[in-house]
């Protein structure tokens, strides 16, 4: 064969080999790339804005001596102090109230309350505990290595539930007319904040019965992978739960070895199956997302609608108040 022909063949083989290698090593599309915030998550013209008050501090924590918890209170424009009002508590409050973040809970609540898609409700954005010397969690650092977040949020005991029910609620009741009905109280979070929210409701269904879980860390950080078995073996509790996770959440590779106890998506699916088999009031949605809040932010308004779908409603065609958007309370 002519050497020029051999040379050309060599180039073709080289090019083919290069193409094959490139095809094998080309990065996949970003699993979060398809998720966007919709209009429910943005300020809308004509919608009354609630007020975020704070920061406030729960000092001298009894469950975790030496720590304090920073929190903010969302007060909707329609809040009427004369009426017992629903409550939603968000763990990792800094992330849920972040005006440029993935969730923007205050915008969602403004819009849905105004349109009567959820009841009028107060909300609390509470950060994990920290000592006075430790930094406040932020969008850049949620505090796993600098605060008490890992212990409080991931432990399967009632200590963090006591922070919420025995310390936060009494502090709120000094200034706000909270509903005493546990059906009118919800709690939510992302990642470790989500398992913390579930644990609060699991331990204290007398206080909270609605749970919002985004990419919940039901993994073996502190035994969270045991929850599906615990649920299956325990008497059913009066909880309503919405699970949100993605197929590209942390998938359990640790040091090159797969461990299902550390597979976030698998453990969320196990939670879904255990809750379903036990007959819980459950909804769930699985996206393509990584561990984070991109998908959770996109579906957050629908999660809130579903969790709070049983708010009081009038079907009277002559009820012109019910047929109008909720207006601010005159002060």
C-alpha positions as CSV (number, residue, x, y, z in Angstrom):
1,X,0.0,0.0,0.0
2,X,1.3,3.5,-0.9
3,X,2.7,5.2,2.1
4,X,0.5,8.3,1.5
5,X,-2.5,6.0,1.7
6,X,-1.1,4.5,5.0
7,X,-0.6,8.0,6.3
8,X,-4.2,9.0,5.5
9,X,-5.5,5.8,7.0
10,X,-3.5,6.5,10.2
11,X,-5.0,10.0,10.4
12,X,-8.5,8.6,10.0
13,X,-7.9,5.9,12.7
14,X,-6.4,8.6,15.0
15,X,-9.3,10.9,14.4
16,X,-11.7,8.0,15.0
17,X,-10.0,7.0,18.2
18,X,-10.0,10.6,19.4
19,X,-13.7,11.0,18.6
20,X,-14.5,7.8,20.5
21,X,-12.6,8.9,23.6
22,X,-14.2,12.4,23.4
23,X,-17.6,10.8,23.2
24,X,-16.9,8.7,26.3
25,X,-15.6,11.5,28.3
26,X,-17.8,14.4,27.2
27,X,-19.6,15.8,30.2
28,X,-23.3,15.2,30.6
29,X,-25.8,18.0,30.6
30,X,-26.1,19.8,33.9
31,X,-28.9,17.9,35.7
32,X,-30.1,21.3,37.1
33,X,-30.1,23.0,33.7
34,X,-33.8,22.6,33.0
35,X,-35.2,24.1,36.2
36,X,-36.3,27.8,36.4
37,X,-38.3,29.8,38.9
38,X,-41.7,30.6,37.7
39,X,-44.0,33.7,38.3
40,X,-45.2,32.3,41.6
41,X,-41.7,32.8,42.9
42,X,-41.3,36.4,41.8
43,X,-42.8,39.6,43.1
44,X,-46.0,40.4,41.2
45,X,-47.6,43.7,40.5
46,X,-50.5,44.4,42.7
47,X,-49.7,41.7,45.2
48,X,-49.3,43.0,48.8
49,X,-45.9,42.2,50.2
50,X,-45.6,40.7,53.6
51,X,-43.0,42.0,56.1
52,X,-40.0,40.0,57.3
53,X,-39.2,41.0,60.9
54,X,-35.9,40.3,62.6
55,X,-33.4,38.9,63.1
56,X,-34.4,37.7,66.5
57,X,-32.4,35.2,68.7
58,X,-33.4,32.3,70.8
59,X,-30.8,32.4,73.5
60,X,-29.7,29.9,76.1
61,X,-31.0,26.9,74.3
62,X,-32.0,24.2,76.8
63,X,-31.6,21.2,74.4
64,X,-28.2,22.3,73.2
65,X,-26.6,24.4,76.0
66,X,-24.3,27.1,74.8
67,X,-26.1,27.6,71.5
68,X,-28.4,30.2,70.1
69,X,-30.8,30.2,67.1
70,X,-31.3,33.2,64.8
71,X,-34.7,33.5,63.2
72,X,-36.9,35.9,61.2
73,X,-40.7,36.1,61.1
74,X,-42.7,36.6,57.9
75,X,-45.9,38.5,58.5
76,X,-48.3,38.5,55.5
77,X,-50.1,41.7,54.7
78,X,-53.4,39.9,55.4
79,X,-52.4,38.9,59.0
80,X,-55.2,39.7,61.4
81,X,-54.1,39.6,65.1
82,X,-57.6,38.9,66.2
83,X,-57.7,35.5,64.3
84,X,-55.7,32.4,65.1
85,X,-53.3,32.0,62.2
86,X,-51.5,29.1,60.5
87,X,-47.8,28.7,60.7
88,X,-45.0,27.4,58.5
89,X,-41.4,26.9,59.9
90,X,-38.5,26.6,57.5
91,X,-35.1,25.2,58.7
92,X,-32.0,26.8,57.2
93,X,-34.0,30.0,57.2
94,X,-31.2,32.0,55.5
95,X,-31.7,29.9,52.4
96,X,-35.5,29.9,52.3
97,X,-35.7,33.7,52.7
98,X,-32.8,34.6,50.4
99,X,-34.3,37.1,47.9
100,X,-32.0,36.0,45.1
101,X,-31.9,32.3,46.0
102,X,-33.5,29.2,44.7
103,X,-36.7,29.2,46.9
104,X,-37.7,32.8,47.7
105,X,-40.4,31.6,50.1
106,X,-41.6,35.1,51.0
107,X,-42.6,35.8,47.3
108,X,-44.3,32.4,47.0
109,X,-46.3,33.0,50.2
110,X,-47.2,36.6,49.1
111,X,-48.6,35.3,45.8
112,X,-50.4,32.2,47.0
113,X,-52.0,33.9,50.0
114,X,-53.2,36.8,47.9
115,X,-54.8,34.3,45.4
116,X,-56.3,32.2,48.2
117,X,-54.3,29.2,47.2
118,X,-53.0,28.7,50.7
119,X,-54.4,30.1,54.0
120,X,-53.1,33.3,55.6
121,X,-50.1,32.1,57.5
122,X,-47.1,33.4,59.4
123,X,-43.7,31.9,58.6
124,X,-40.5,31.5,60.5
125,X,-37.1,31.3,58.9
126,X,-34.8,29.7,61.6
127,X,-31.1,29.0,61.3
128,X,-29.4,26.1,63.0
129,X,-27.9,26.7,66.4
130,X,-24.5,28.1,66.9
131,X,-22.4,29.5,69.8
132,X,-22.0,33.3,70.0
133,X,-18.4,32.9,68.6
134,X,-19.5,30.9,65.5
135,X,-20.5,32.6,62.2
136,X,-24.1,32.8,61.1
137,X,-24.9,30.4,58.3
138,X,-25.0,32.0,54.9
139,X,-25.8,31.0,51.2
140,X,-22.1,30.2,50.8
141,X,-21.8,28.2,54.0
142,X,-24.9,26.6,55.6
143,X,-22.9,25.8,58.7
144,X,-22.3,22.0,58.7
145,X,-18.7,22.5,59.9
146,X,-19.1,25.8,61.7
147,X,-22.3,25.4,63.7
148,X,-24.4,22.8,65.4
149,X,-26.3,22.1,62.2
150,X,-25.1,18.5,61.7
151,X,-26.0,17.4,65.2
152,X,-29.4,19.2,65.5
153,X,-30.7,18.4,62.1
154,X,-29.6,14.8,61.5
155,X,-30.1,13.2,64.9
156,X,-33.0,10.9,65.3
157,X,-34.2,12.1,68.7
158,X,-36.5,14.8,70.1
159,X,-33.9,17.4,71.1
160,X,-34.3,19.6,68.1
161,X,-38.1,19.2,68.2
162,X,-38.0,20.7,71.7
163,X,-36.2,23.7,70.3
164,X,-39.1,24.3,67.9
165,X,-42.0,23.4,70.2
166,X,-40.8,24.4,73.6
167,X,-38.7,27.4,72.8
168,X,-39.6,28.9,69.4
169,X,-43.4,28.5,69.6
170,X,-43.6,30.2,73.1
171,X,-41.5,33.1,71.8
172,X,-43.8,33.5,68.8
173,X,-46.9,33.4,70.9
174,X,-45.9,36.4,72.8
175,X,-46.3,38.6,69.7
176,X,-48.6,36.6,67.3
177,X,-51.9,34.8,67.4
178,X,-50.9,31.3,66.4
179,X,-53.4,28.6,65.7
180,X,-53.2,25.8,68.3
181,X,-54.5,23.3,65.8
182,X,-51.5,21.1,64.6
183,X,-53.2,20.7,61.3
184,X,-52.6,24.4,60.8
185,X,-48.8,24.1,61.3
186,X,-46.3,23.0,58.8
187,X,-42.5,22.6,58.8
188,X,-40.0,22.1,56.0
189,X,-36.4,22.2,54.9
190,X,-33.8,21.1,52.4
191,X,-31.2,18.4,52.8
192,X,-30.4,18.0,56.5
193,X,-33.0,20.7,57.2
194,X,-35.6,18.4,55.6
195,X,-34.9,15.4,57.8
196,X,-34.9,17.8,60.7
197,X,-38.4,19.0,59.7
198,X,-39.6,15.4,59.4
199,X,-38.2,14.5,62.8
200,X,-40.0,17.5,64.4
201,X,-43.3,16.3,63.0
202,X,-42.6,12.7,63.7
203,X,-41.7,13.4,67.4
204,X,-44.4,16.0,67.9
205,X,-47.5,15.4,65.7
206,X,-49.4,17.2,68.4
207,X,-47.6,20.4,67.2
208,X,-46.9,19.9,63.5
209,X,-48.6,17.7,60.9
210,X,-47.4,19.0,57.5
211,X,-43.9,18.3,56.3
212,X,-42.1,19.7,53.2
213,X,-39.0,17.8,52.3
214,X,-36.6,18.9,49.5
215,X,-33.6,16.5,48.8
216,X,-34.0,15.2,52.4
217,X,-30.9,13.7,54.0
218,X,-32.5,10.4,55.0
219,X,-29.1,8.8,54.9
220,X,-26.5,7.5,57.4
221,X,-25.2,10.8,58.5
222,X,-26.6,10.0,62.0
223,X,-28.8,7.0,61.1
224,X,-31.4,8.7,59.0
225,X,-31.5,5.7,56.6
226,X,-33.4,3.9,59.4
227,X,-36.5,6.0,59.0
228,X,-38.2,3.7,56.4
229,X,-38.0,0.8,58.7
230,X,-39.0,2.9,61.7
231,X,-42.1,4.1,59.8
232,X,-43.0,0.6,58.8
233,X,-42.8,-0.7,62.3
234,X,-44.5,2.2,64.0
235,X,-48.2,3.1,64.4
236,X,-49.3,5.5,61.7
237,X,-49.1,9.2,62.7
238,X,-51.4,12.0,61.4
239,X,-48.9,13.5,59.1
240,X,-49.0,14.9,55.6
241,X,-45.7,14.7,53.7
242,X,-44.4,16.0,50.4
243,X,-41.0,14.6,49.3
244,X,-39.0,16.2,46.5
245,X,-35.7,14.8,45.2
246,X,-33.7,14.0,42.0
247,X,-32.1,11.2,40.2
248,X,-28.7,12.9,40.4
249,X,-28.8,13.7,44.1
250,X,-25.7,12.2,45.9
251,X,-25.8,8.6,44.8
252,X,-23.8,6.9,47.5
253,X,-20.2,6.7,46.1
254,X,-17.8,6.9,49.0
255,X,-14.1,6.4,48.3
256,X,-15.0,4.7,45.0
257,X,-17.3,2.2,46.7
258,X,-21.1,2.4,46.5
259,X,-23.0,2.4,49.8
260,X,-26.8,2.5,49.6
261,X,-27.0,4.0,53.1
262,X,-25.5,7.1,51.6
263,X,-27.5,7.2,48.4
264,X,-29.8,10.3,48.8
265,X,-32.2,9.4,46.0
266,X,-32.5,5.8,46.9
267,X,-33.3,6.6,50.5
268,X,-35.9,9.2,49.5
269,X,-37.6,6.5,47.3
270,X,-37.5,4.2,50.3
271,X,-39.2,6.9,52.4
272,X,-41.8,7.2,49.7
273,X,-42.5,3.5,49.7
274,X,-42.6,3.2,53.4
275,X,-45.0,6.1,53.8
276,X,-47.2,4.9,51.0
277,X,-47.4,1.3,52.3
278,X,-48.4,2.7,55.7
279,X,-51.2,4.8,54.2
280,X,-49.8,8.3,54.9
281,X,-51.2,11.4,53.1
282,X,-48.2,11.6,50.8
283,X,-47.1,13.3,47.6
284,X,-43.7,13.2,45.9
285,X,-42.0,14.3,42.8
286,X,-38.7,13.1,41.3
287,X,-36.6,15.3,39.1
288,X,-33.2,15.1,37.4
289,X,-31.5,17.5,39.9
290,X,-28.3,17.3,41.8
291,X,-28.3,17.8,45.6
292,X,-29.5,21.3,45.9
293,X,-32.6,23.5,45.5
294,X,-32.9,24.1,41.8
295,X,-35.7,21.6,41.2
296,X,-37.2,22.1,44.7
297,X,-37.4,25.9,44.0
298,X,-39.2,25.3,40.7
299,X,-41.9,23.1,42.3
300,X,-42.0,24.8,45.7
301,X,-45.2,26.7,45.0
302,X,-47.0,23.4,44.1
303,X,-45.6,21.7,47.2
304,X,-47.2,24.5,49.3
305,X,-50.5,24.3,47.4
306,X,-50.7,20.6,48.0
307,X,-49.7,20.6,51.7
308,X,-52.2,23.4,52.5
309,X,-55.0,22.3,50.1
310,X,-57.6,21.8,52.8
311,X,-57.8,25.4,53.9
312,X,-61.4,26.7,54.4
313,X,-63.2,27.7,51.3
314,X,-66.7,29.2,50.5
315,X,-68.6,27.9,47.5
316,X,-71.3,30.5,47.8
317,X,-71.6,32.4,44.5
318,X,-72.8,35.5,46.4
319,X,-69.7,35.5,48.6
320,X,-67.9,38.4,46.9
321,X,-65.2,38.5,49.5
322,X,-64.2,34.9,48.8
323,X,-64.3,35.6,45.1
324,X,-61.9,38.5,45.4
325,X,-58.1,38.4,46.0
326,X,-57.2,38.6,49.7
327,X,-56.7,42.2,50.7
328,X,-54.4,43.6,53.3
329,X,-55.8,44.0,56.8
330,X,-56.4,47.6,57.7
331,X,-54.2,48.5,60.7
